[in-house]
Amino acid sequence: LKIRANAETVIDARTARRFGAEGIGLSRTEHMFFEADRIGAMRRVIMAEDEAGRRAGLAELLPIQREDFTQIFRIMKGLPVTIRLLDPPLHEFLPKTEAEFAEMARLTGRDVAAIRHRVLALHETNPMLGHRGCRLGITYPEIYEMQVTAIFEAAVAVVKHMDEAVEPEIMVPLIATKREFDILKAMIDRIGREIMAREGAAVPYLVGTMIELPRAALLAGEIAKTAEFFSFGTNDLTQTVFGLSRDDAAPFVGTYQRLGIFEHDPFITLDVTGVGELVRIAAERGRAARQNLKLGICGEHGGDPASIAFCDEIGLDYVSCSPYRVPIARLAAAQAVLPSGSGSGTA
């Protein structure tokens, strides 16, 4: 069982390497957009009235994302880097304070009332299950096109001009149907072919998906016919299996544990009988369809010793956790392979 790290900044990637991570299991690209020099461009994309306006804002973000990926690929030196395409709903990037509204009005040339109207239009009652993940990539394909272009241009530049190996793994989030994945994989493969042909350089890459909805887990055999890897997003999978919001569970999870309803907090230690069973089913069905399917998890459970032992038991290839939890995860993974299951009791 290999240990990767969740990382989307140069500091994260260097920390992960220092602690012995064997790759990046989750690079959350949306975190790159929240930095001060990028959030304005991202907000212009969201405020645009049409595709042309969105593409103008995305053109500003392309070189920034390309440089981010170039640096991460160089730091990881040929180790796998799993990059998740944009996942959160667009309203998360929009202003919330009066000062932010005023700044956005200045940047976009729009009045504050128009910006408030746009924010209200994007508001969702239940954004976790709303217009996010692959649904954004399908309705606004230009967003994913920019990100995929940045990934391939960075990978080709590292291979061609810096003579270093790269291993990008492009991950589509929140898949519920095979058709969603197939539409976006076709776009990813097309952009990859075009850039590699233009630059005269070949880059090995994989395209896979997060399994974070029960439907995707049950249909894993179908999805694996075209997906080359699965990464189990156990945070969202736990939420959708239990019907329980991670952000709203704190007031009663302690009571549930005290009464024996929950043995553990399911957002810290994987619920192996429910959520874990779906992971097991998806792993078995996925590998029945694609024998060499790469399997990992990238939720908070990737740093929990008991959850790591379960991942080893069902034959996952890796877990991914915070860079600072990599040493704990490495110890837990080593203990998990010892005889008599001695790993989960002492870590």
C-alpha positions in Angstrom: 0.0 0.0 0.0 1.6 3.2 -1.2 1.2 6.5 0.6 0.6 9.7 -1.4 -0.2 13.2 -0.2 -2.9 15.8 -0.9 -1.1 18.8 -2.3 -1.8 21.8 -4.5 1.0 24.2 -3.7 4.7 24.1 -4.0 5.1 24.1 -0.2 2.7 21.1 0.0 4.5 19.2 -2.6 7.9 19.8 -1.1 6.6 18.8 2.4 5.1 15.7 0.9 8.4 14.7 -0.6 10.3 15.4 2.6 8.0 13.1 4.5 8.4 10.3 1.9 5.1 10.5 0.0 5.1 8.3 -3.1 3.2 10.8 -5.2 0.3 13.2 -5.0 -3.1 11.5 -4.6 -5.2 14.7 -4.7 -4.3 18.1 -6.1 -7.4 20.3 -5.7 -7.2 22.8 -8.5 -9.8 25.1 -7.0 -7.5 26.0 -4.2 -5.1 27.5 -6.8 -7.9 30.0 -7.8 -8.4 31.4 -4.3 -5.1 33.2 -4.2 -5.1 37.0 -4.4 -3.6 37.2 -7.9 -6.2 34.8 -9.3 -9.5 35.2 -7.6 -10.2 38.4 -9.6 -9.9 36.5 -12.9 -12.0 33.6 -11.7 -14.7 36.1 -10.6 -14.6 37.6 -14.1 -15.2 34.2 -15.6 -18.2 33.6 -13.4 -19.6 37.1 -14.0 -19.3 36.8 -17.8 -22.5 37.0 -19.7 -21.4 34.5 -22.4 -18.8 31.9 -23.4 -16.6 34.5 -25.0 -16.4 36.5 -21.8 -15.7 33.3 -19.8 -12.9 32.4 -22.2 -11.3 35.8 -21.8 -11.1 35.3 -18.0 -9.8 31.8 -18.4 -7.1 33.0 -20.8 -5.7 35.0 -17.8 -5.8 31.9 -15.6 -4.2 29.5 -18.1 -0.5 30.6 -17.7 -0.9 30.7 -13.9 -2.3 27.1 -13.8 0.4 26.0 -16.2 3.1 27.3 -14.0 1.6 25.7 -10.9 1.5 22.3 -12.6 5.0 22.8 -14.0 6.4 23.4 -10.5 4.6 20.5 -9.0 5.6 18.0 -11.7 9.3 19.1 -11.3 9.1 18.6 -7.5 7.5 15.2 -7.8 10.2 14.0 -10.3 8.2 11.4 -12.2 6.0 10.3 -9.3 2.2 10.2 -10.0 0.3 13.5 -9.6 -3.5 13.1 -9.5 -5.1 16.4 -10.5 -8.8 16.9 -9.7 -10.5 19.2 -12.1 -12.6 22.0 -10.7 -15.1 20.6 -8.1 -16.9 23.2 -5.9 -19.9 25.2 -7.1 -19.1 28.6 -8.6 -20.7 30.6 -5.9 -17.8 29.7 -3.6 -15.6 32.0 -5.6 -17.9 35.0 -5.4 -17.7 37.9 -3.0 -19.2 37.7 0.5 -18.2 41.0 2.2 -19.0 44.6 1.3 -15.3 45.2 0.5 -15.2 42.2 -1.8 -18.3 43.4 -3.6 -16.8 46.8 -4.1 -13.5 45.3 -5.4 -15.3 43.0 -7.8 -17.3 46.0 -9.1 -14.0 47.8 -9.8 -12.4 44.7 -11.5 -15.4 43.9 -13.7 -16.8 47.4 -14.5 -20.2 46.2 -13.2 -22.2 47.9 -10.5 -22.6 46.2 -7.1 -26.3 45.6 -7.7 -25.5 43.5 -10.8 -22.9 41.5 -8.9 -25.4 40.9 -6.1 -27.9 39.7 -8.6 -25.4 37.2 -10.1 -24.5 35.9 -6.6 -28.2 35.4 -5.9 -28.7 33.6 -9.2 -25.9 31.2 -8.4 -27.1 30.5 -4.9 -28.1 26.8 -4.3 -30.2 25.3 -1.5 -27.9 22.3 -1.3 -24.7 23.1 -3.1 -23.0 19.8 -2.1 -25.4 18.0 -4.4 -25.9 20.8 -6.9 -24.1 22.3 -9.8 -20.5 21.2 -9.1 -17.9 18.7 -10.2 -18.3 17.1 -13.6 -21.6 18.9 -13.9 -19.7 22.2 -14.2 -17.3 20.6 -16.8 -20.2 19.6 -18.9 -22.2 22.8 -18.8 -19.2 25.1 -19.0 -16.7 22.9 -20.9 -14.3 25.8 -21.4 -13.4 25.7 -17.7 -12.2 22.1 -17.9 -10.6 22.8 -21.3 -8.4 25.5 -19.8 -7.4 23.3 -16.9 -6.6 20.3 -19.1 -4.6 22.5 -21.5 -2.6 23.8 -18.6 -1.9 20.2 -17.4 -0.7 19.0 -20.8 1.3 22.1 -21.6 3.1 21.9 -18.3 3.7 18.1 -18.6 5.1 18.5 -22.1 7.3 21.4 -21.1 8.8 19.4 -18.3 9.5 16.4 -20.5 10.7 18.3 -23.5 12.7 21.2 -22.1 13.7 20.0 -18.7 14.2 16.4 -19.6 12.3 15.1 -16.6 9.7 12.4 -16.3 6.1 13.3 -15.4 3.1 11.1 -14.6 -0.1 13.2 -14.6 -3.4 11.5 -13.6 -6.4 13.7 -14.5 -9.4 13.1 -12.3 -13.0 14.0 -13.0 -15.0 14.7 -9.9 -18.6 13.7 -8.8 -19.4 11.2 -11.6 -22.8 9.6 -11.3 -23.1 8.1 -14.8 -20.6 6.6 -17.3 -21.8 9.0 -20.0 -20.7 12.0 -17.9 -17.2 10.5 -17.6 -17.0 9.5 -21.3 -17.9 13.0 -22.5 -15.2 14.6 -20.4 -12.6 11.9 -21.1 -13.1 12.4 -24.8 -12.4 16.1 -24.3 -9.3 15.4 -22.2 -7.9 12.9 -24.7 -8.5 15.3 -27.6 -6.7 18.2 -26.0 -3.8 15.8 -25.0 -3.4 14.6 -28.5 -3.5 18.1 -30.0 -0.8 19.5 -27.6 1.5 16.5 -27.8 1.3 16.6 -31.7 1.9 20.3 -31.7 4.9 20.1 -29.4 6.3 16.9 -30.7 6.5 15.2 -27.3 4.7 12.3 -25.7 3.5 12.3 -22.1 2.1 9.2 -20.5 -1.1 10.0 -18.6 -4.2 8.4 -17.1 -7.8 9.7 -16.9 -9.9 8.5 -14.1 -12.6 9.6 -11.7 -13.5 10.0 -8.1 -16.0 7.5 -6.7 -17.9 9.6 -4.2 -21.6 8.8 -5.0 -23.3 5.5 -4.2 -24.5 5.2 -7.8 -21.0 5.5 -9.1 -19.8 2.8 -6.7 -22.5 0.4 -7.8 -21.9 1.1 -11.5 -18.1 0.8 -11.1 -17.9 -2.1 -13.5 -19.4 0.1 -16.3 -17.4 3.2 -15.5 -14.1 1.2 -15.4 -14.5 0.3 -19.0 -13.2 3.7 -19.9 -11.8 5.0 -16.5 -8.2 4.1 -15.9 -8.2 4.7 -12.2 -10.6 5.3 -9.3 -10.0 7.5 -6.3 -12.6 7.1 -3.6 -13.6 10.5 -2.2 -14.6 9.1 1.1 -15.6 12.5 2.6 -18.4 12.9 0.1 -19.1 9.2 -0.1 -19.7 9.1 3.7 -22.0 12.1 3.4 -24.1 10.6 0.7 -24.3 7.1 2.2 -25.3 8.4 5.6 -27.3 11.3 4.4 -25.2 13.3 6.8 -23.5 16.7 6.3 -20.0 16.7 7.6 -20.4 20.4 8.4 -23.5 19.9 10.5 -22.7 16.6 12.2 -20.7 17.9 15.2 -23.6 18.7 17.5 -24.8 15.0 17.7 -21.9 12.7 16.6 -20.6 12.7 20.1 -24.0 11.6 21.5 -24.2 9.0 18.8 -20.9 7.6 19.8 -21.7 7.6 23.5 -25.0 5.7 22.9 -23.2 3.2 20.6 -25.1 4.3 17.5 -21.7 5.2 15.9 -18.7 3.2 16.9 -16.5 6.0 15.5 -17.0 9.4 14.0 -17.6 8.3 10.4 -15.7 11.3 9.1 -12.6 10.3 10.9 -12.6 6.5 10.8 -14.1 4.9 7.7 -17.5 3.1 8.3 -16.4 -0.3 6.9 -19.8 -1.9 7.1 -21.6 0.7 5.0 -19.3 3.1 3.2 -16.5 0.5 3.2 -18.8 -2.1 1.7 -19.5 0.3 -1.2 -15.8 0.8 -1.6 -15.2 -2.9 -1.6 -18.0 -3.5 -4.2 -16.7 -0.7 -6.5 -13.1 -2.1 -6.2 -14.2 -5.6 -7.1 -16.5 -4.6 -10.0 -14.0 -2.1 -11.3 -11.2 -4.6 -11.4 -13.4 -7.2 -12.9 -13.9 -4.8 -15.9 -10.3 -3.5 -16.0 -7.7 -5.8 -14.3 -5.1 -3.1 -14.0 -7.4 -0.4 -12.6 -5.5 1.7 -10.1 -7.4 2.3 -6.9 -6.9 4.7 -4.0 -8.6 6.9 -1.5 -8.2 10.6 -1.0 -10.5 11.6 1.8 -9.6 12.5 5.4 -9.7 8.7 6.1 -6.4 8.4 4.1 -4.5 9.5 7.3 -6.5 7.3 9.8 -4.7 4.1 10.8 -7.8 1.9 11.1 -9.1 3.1 7.7 -5.7 2.5 6.2 -5.8 -1.1 7.4 -9.1 -1.6 5.7 -7.8 -0.1 2.5 -4.9 -2.6 2.6 -7.3 -5.5 3.3 -9.4 -4.8 0.2 -6.4 -4.4 -2.1 -6.3 -0.6 -2.8 -3.0 0.6 -4.3 -2.6 3.8 -2.3 -4.1 6.2 0.3 -3.6 9.9 0.1 -3.6 12.2 3.1 -2.3 15.6 4.4 1.5 15.9 3.9 1.9 16.1 7.6 0.1 12.8 8.2 2.3 11.0 5.7 4.6 9.6 8.4 1.6 8.2 10.4 0.1 6.8 7.3 3.4 5.1 6.3 3.6 3.5 9.8 0.0 2.3 9.6 0.5 0.9 6.1 3.5 -1.1 7.3 1.7 -2.4 10.3 -1.3 -3.4 8.2 0.8 -6.0 6.4 2.1 -7.6 9.6 0.6 -11.0 10.6 -2.5 -11.2 12.7 -3.6 -7.7 11.7 -1.4 -6.1 14.3 -1.4 -2.8 12.4 -4.8 -1.4 13.3 -4.5 -1.9 17.1 -1.4 0.1 17.9 -1.0 2.9 15.4 
